[in-house]
Amino acid sequence: MNFGEHIKQLREQNQLLQRQVASVLEIDTAMLSKIERGERRAKREHIPLLANLLHSNEKELYTIWLADQVYDIIKEEENPTEILKVAEQEVKNYNNKTNQ
């Protein structure tokens, strides 16, 4: 499930209208609709607001939001899985260096 679908599901579970969520994010309803459909990306600063409003875990929302961005970058590449493996190894190496 992508970020937009997840937000829509949470919004519906909380019985909120798009206009109510859009108002908190200070965007128009059309923009929120595009975010929910995956046609636009929410801004990073929207995540804590959404987490609070939708009674959701901010870290989880941020993870899904960031994963969508990574996916958008590599989805049309010839070897997306290999790219992710290399990136994962780089992150592990970075974490090992910073934890020493």
C-alpha atoms as an extended CHARMM CRD file, in Angstrom:
* protein
*
       100  EXT
         1         1  MET       CA              0.0000000000        0.0000000000        0.0000000000  PROA      1               0.0000000000
         2         2  ASN       CA              1.4230000000        3.3790000000       -0.9520000000  PROA      2               0.0000000000
         3         3  PHE       CA              1.3710000000        6.5060000000        1.1840000000  PROA      3               0.0000000000
         4         4  GLY       CA             -1.7380000000        7.9980000000       -0.4190000000  PROA      4               0.0000000000
         5         5  GLU       CA             -3.7560000000        4.8050000000       -0.0810000000  PROA      5               0.0000000000
         6         6  HSD       CA             -2.6350000000        4.4810000000        3.5200000000  PROA      6               0.0000000000
         7         7  ILE       CA             -3.6670000000        8.0590000000        4.3270000000  PROA      7               0.0000000000
         8         8  LYS       CA             -7.0540000000        7.5380000000        2.6830000000  PROA      8               0.0000000000
         9         9  GLN       CA             -7.6280000000        4.3620000000        4.6700000000  PROA      9               0.0000000000
        10        10  LEU       CA             -6.6980000000        6.0960000000        7.9370000000  PROA      10              0.0000000000
        11        11  ARG       CA             -8.8820000000        9.1000000000        7.0720000000  PROA      11              0.0000000000
        12        12  GLU       CA            -11.8560000000        6.8480000000        6.4200000000  PROA      12              0.0000000000
        13        13  GLN       CA            -11.2330000000        4.8370000000        9.6030000000  PROA      13              0.0000000000
        14        14  ASN       CA            -11.2850000000        8.1050000000       11.5390000000  PROA      14              0.0000000000
        15        15  GLN       CA            -14.4520000000        9.1610000000        9.7080000000  PROA      15              0.0000000000
        16        16  LEU       CA            -12.9070000000       12.3750000000        8.4680000000  PROA      16              0.0000000000
        17        17  LEU       CA            -13.7980000000       14.1500000000        5.2610000000  PROA      17              0.0000000000
        18        18  GLN       CA            -11.1190000000       15.1720000000        2.7960000000  PROA      18              0.0000000000
        19        19  ARG       CA            -11.9000000000       18.8160000000        3.4640000000  PROA      19              0.0000000000
        20        20  GLN       CA            -11.2460000000       18.3460000000        7.1800000000  PROA      20              0.0000000000
        21        21  VAL       CA             -7.8230000000       16.8040000000        6.5800000000  PROA      21              0.0000000000
        22        22  ALA       CA             -6.9800000000       19.3050000000        3.8480000000  PROA      22              0.0000000000
        23        23  SER       CA             -7.8020000000       22.1660000000        6.2200000000  PROA      23              0.0000000000
        24        24  VAL       CA             -5.3160000000       20.8780000000        8.8220000000  PROA      24              0.0000000000
        25        25  LEU       CA             -2.6370000000       20.5140000000        6.1250000000  PROA      25              0.0000000000
        26        26  GLU       CA             -3.4970000000       23.9700000000        4.7420000000  PROA      26              0.0000000000
        27        27  ILE       CA             -4.0190000000       22.6070000000        1.2380000000  PROA      27              0.0000000000
        28        28  ASP       CA             -7.1320000000       22.4190000000       -0.8810000000  PROA      28              0.0000000000
        29        29  THR       CA             -9.3000000000       19.3280000000       -1.1120000000  PROA      29              0.0000000000
        30        30  ALA       CA             -8.2690000000       18.6920000000       -4.7160000000  PROA      30              0.0000000000
        31        31  MET       CA             -4.6240000000       18.4810000000       -3.6610000000  PROA      31              0.0000000000
        32        32  LEU       CA             -5.4320000000       16.0020000000       -0.8800000000  PROA      32              0.0000000000
        33        33  SER       CA             -7.4070000000       13.9360000000       -3.3680000000  PROA      33              0.0000000000
        34        34  LYS       CA             -4.3570000000       13.8180000000       -5.6560000000  PROA      34              0.0000000000
        35        35  ILE       CA             -2.1500000000       12.7840000000       -2.7260000000  PROA      35              0.0000000000
        36        36  GLU       CA             -4.5510000000        9.9820000000       -1.8440000000  PROA      36              0.0000000000
        37        37  ARG       CA             -4.5680000000        8.7860000000       -5.4680000000  PROA      37              0.0000000000
        38        38  GLY       CA             -0.7630000000        8.9010000000       -5.6510000000  PROA      38              0.0000000000
        39        39  GLU       CA             -0.7270000000       11.6720000000       -8.2350000000  PROA      39              0.0000000000
        40        40  ARG       CA              1.0070000000       14.1450000000       -5.9210000000  PROA      40              0.0000000000
        41        41  ARG       CA              3.3550000000       13.7410000000       -3.0030000000  PROA      41              0.0000000000
        42        42  ALA       CA              2.6200000000       15.0400000000        0.4690000000  PROA      42              0.0000000000
        43        43  LYS       CA              5.2300000000       17.3400000000        1.9530000000  PROA      43              0.0000000000
        44        44  ARG       CA              7.4760000000       16.0850000000        4.7140000000  PROA      44              0.0000000000
        45        45  GLU       CA              6.0400000000       18.6510000000        7.1240000000  PROA      45              0.0000000000
        46        46  HSD       CA              2.5770000000       17.1300000000        6.5850000000  PROA      46              0.0000000000
        47        47  ILE       CA              3.5810000000       13.8370000000        8.2070000000  PROA      47              0.0000000000
        48        48  PRO       CA              3.4560000000       14.9010000000       11.8930000000  PROA      48              0.0000000000
        49        49  LEU       CA              0.1600000000       16.6880000000       11.2640000000  PROA      49              0.0000000000
        50        50  LEU       CA             -1.3080000000       13.6050000000        9.5930000000  PROA      50              0.0000000000
        51        51  ALA       CA             -0.0090000000       11.2990000000       12.3160000000  PROA      51              0.0000000000
        52        52  ASN       CA             -1.6500000000       13.4160000000       14.9850000000  PROA      52              0.0000000000
        53        53  LEU       CA             -4.9230000000       13.9210000000       13.1420000000  PROA      53              0.0000000000
        54        54  LEU       CA             -5.2380000000       10.3070000000       12.0120000000  PROA      54              0.0000000000
        55        55  HSD       CA             -4.0610000000        8.7860000000       15.3170000000  PROA      55              0.0000000000
        56        56  SER       CA             -1.2220000000        7.0400000000       13.5510000000  PROA      56              0.0000000000
        57        57  ASN       CA              2.4460000000        6.3700000000       14.1620000000  PROA      57              0.0000000000
        58        58  GLU       CA              4.5650000000        9.2180000000       12.7700000000  PROA      58              0.0000000000
        59        59  LYS       CA              7.5810000000        6.9870000000       12.1610000000  PROA      59              0.0000000000
        60        60  GLU       CA              5.4530000000        4.5060000000       10.2080000000  PROA      60              0.0000000000
        61        61  LEU       CA              3.9510000000        7.2740000000        8.0670000000  PROA      61              0.0000000000
        62        62  TYR       CA              7.3910000000        8.7350000000        7.4200000000  PROA      62              0.0000000000
        63        63  THR       CA              8.7170000000        5.2980000000        6.4140000000  PROA      63              0.0000000000
        64        64  ILE       CA              5.8870000000        4.7440000000        3.9270000000  PROA      64              0.0000000000
        65        65  TRP       CA              6.2570000000        8.2980000000        2.5780000000  PROA      65              0.0000000000
        66        66  LEU       CA             10.0020000000        7.8850000000        2.0600000000  PROA      66              0.0000000000
        67        67  ALA       CA              9.6070000000        4.4060000000        0.5550000000  PROA      67              0.0000000000
        68        68  ASP       CA              7.2640000000        5.9080000000       -2.0510000000  PROA      68              0.0000000000
        69        69  GLN       CA              9.9690000000        8.3880000000       -3.0050000000  PROA      69              0.0000000000
        70        70  VAL       CA             12.5840000000        5.6650000000       -3.3580000000  PROA      70              0.0000000000
        71        71  TYR       CA             10.1560000000        3.6190000000       -5.4370000000  PROA      71              0.0000000000
        72        72  ASP       CA              9.4740000000        6.5820000000       -7.7450000000  PROA      72              0.0000000000
        73        73  ILE       CA             13.2050000000        6.9560000000       -8.3670000000  PROA      73              0.0000000000
        74        74  ILE       CA             13.9800000000        3.3110000000       -9.1620000000  PROA      74              0.0000000000
        75        75  LYS       CA             10.7200000000        1.8530000000      -10.4950000000  PROA      75              0.0000000000
        76        76  GLU       CA             11.6860000000        2.1410000000      -14.1610000000  PROA      76              0.0000000000
        77        77  GLU       CA             15.2830000000        1.0440000000      -13.7460000000  PROA      77              0.0000000000
        78        78  GLU       CA             16.3990000000       -2.2630000000      -15.1960000000  PROA      78              0.0000000000
        79        79  ASN       CA             17.5040000000       -3.6970000000      -11.8400000000  PROA      79              0.0000000000
        80        80  PRO       CA             15.5500000000       -2.0530000000       -9.0050000000  PROA      80              0.0000000000
        81        81  THR       CA             16.0200000000       -4.9410000000       -6.5730000000  PROA      81              0.0000000000
        82        82  GLU       CA             19.8000000000       -4.8870000000       -7.0060000000  PROA      82              0.0000000000
        83        83  ILE       CA             19.7910000000       -1.1120000000       -6.5000000000  PROA      83              0.0000000000
        84        84  LEU       CA             17.9380000000       -1.5620000000       -3.2020000000  PROA      84              0.0000000000
        85        85  LYS       CA             20.3860000000       -4.2520000000       -2.0830000000  PROA      85              0.0000000000
        86        86  VAL       CA             23.3610000000       -1.9750000000       -2.7590000000  PROA      86              0.0000000000
        87        87  ALA       CA             21.6690000000        0.9250000000       -0.9650000000  PROA      87              0.0000000000
        88        88  GLU       CA             20.8710000000       -1.3320000000        1.9980000000  PROA      88              0.0000000000
        89        89  GLN       CA             24.5140000000       -2.3800000000        2.2330000000  PROA      89              0.0000000000
        90        90  GLU       CA             25.6370000000        1.2480000000        2.0970000000  PROA      90              0.0000000000
        91        91  VAL       CA             23.2680000000        2.0880000000        4.9600000000  PROA      91              0.0000000000
        92        92  LYS       CA             24.6040000000       -0.8380000000        7.0060000000  PROA      92              0.0000000000
        93        93  ASN       CA             28.1850000000        0.2820000000        6.3650000000  PROA      93              0.0000000000
        94        94  TYR       CA             27.3070000000        3.8480000000        7.3410000000  PROA      94              0.0000000000
        95        95  ASN       CA             25.6070000000        2.6860000000       10.5470000000  PROA      95              0.0000000000
        96        96  ASN       CA             28.5860000000        0.4960000000       11.4370000000  PROA      96              0.0000000000
        97        97  LYS       CA             30.9710000000        3.4350000000       11.0270000000  PROA      97              0.0000000000
        98        98  THR       CA             28.8460000000        5.8000000000       13.0970000000  PROA      98              0.0000000000
        99        99  ASN       CA             28.3280000000        3.2450000000       15.8920000000  PROA      99              0.0000000000
       100       100  GLN       CA             32.0400000000        2.5860000000       16.4140000000  PROA      100             0.0000000000
